[in-house]
Amino acid sequence: MKLGTVIGRVTLSKSVDLLKGGRFLVVSPFNREQFAKGIDAKPGMGTDPSLVVYDDIGGGVGDVIGYEEGAEAAQPFEVSPPIDAINCALVDEMFYNPWKG
């Protein structure tokens, strides 16, 4: 699972019936510097490109979420939908203790 900040939403004119009731979020993935700042890190600091994540658990702009990419994103569905990433968690609190070895 990866963490990222929701920086926007995607509006669709058509959707696959299997995905009705959910929404698509634009997510900025966390980088090492953002982990050090914790849950209050500002979005858009990362150097990785943003991605679109399917959400049916209620994430919104400004939230930190945990998401899964690839084939694992389709696992919750009986029939594989056309998605590459899915929201798995809404993060309330985050602790970062880097290894100093």
N, C-alpha and C positions, 0 to 999 in steps of 0.2 A: 504494500500500500504506500502511496505517496501522499504528501500533504501540499495544499495550495490554498490561495485566497481567491474567493469569488470576486471577479472584477466587473462582471456584466451578465446579461442574459441574451439568449438568442430567440428571436421570434420567427416562427415557421408559418408558411402559408398552407402547407400540407404536411401530414405526418403519417407514419405507419400506425395502423390501428392498435398494434401491440404496445405502442409507446404512449397512447393517449392517457392523460392524467398526470404525466410527468412534465418536466421542463428541461431545457438545455441551458447550462451555465458556462460562461467563459471563465476559465480558471488560470491564474498565474502560479506556476509551480514554485514551491519554496526552494531557496538555495541555502547554502551553509550560513551565510551572513544573516538571513532571516530567521533561521533556527536559533541563532545566538540571541536575537532580540525577542523571541517568544511570540506569543499569540497577538501581541500588539504591533507586529511588524507591518509596515505599510506595503500594500500591493504594488506590483510593477517594478520592484527592485531587482527581480531575478533576471538573469541573462538568458534563461531558457524561454522558448516561445510559448505563448499561451495556448490552451487547448479547450475544446468544447467537451463538456462532461454531461451525461444524462443524469438527471436527478429526480427521484420520486420520494425523497424523505424530507424535503422542505428547506434546502439550503438557499441562502439569499446573498445579495451583494454585501461584501464586507465580512462574510463568514469564512472561517478556516474549515476546510473539509478534508477528509481522507478519501482518495479515489483510487480505483484500480483500472489499469489499462490492458488492452489486448484481449485475448480469448476469454480471460477471466471476467471481463465486463459483461459478457452474455450469459454467464452461468446461472444467474437467478431466474432466467426465463426458460420455459419449456421449449419454445421455438426461438432460435437465435435471431435477435433483432439486428438491424444495421447500426450498431454503436461500437465505438472503440474505447470508451471510458465511461465509468459509472461511479456515482457518489456512493460511498460505503459508510461514511461517518461524518457527523457534525462535531467538531472539536470544541470542547468547552475550555480546556486547560492544557497547557503544554509545558514540559520540563525538558531542558536540554543540558546534558552533562557530557561534554566531549571527552574522549579518552585522551589522556596526557602521556601515553606510553612512549 
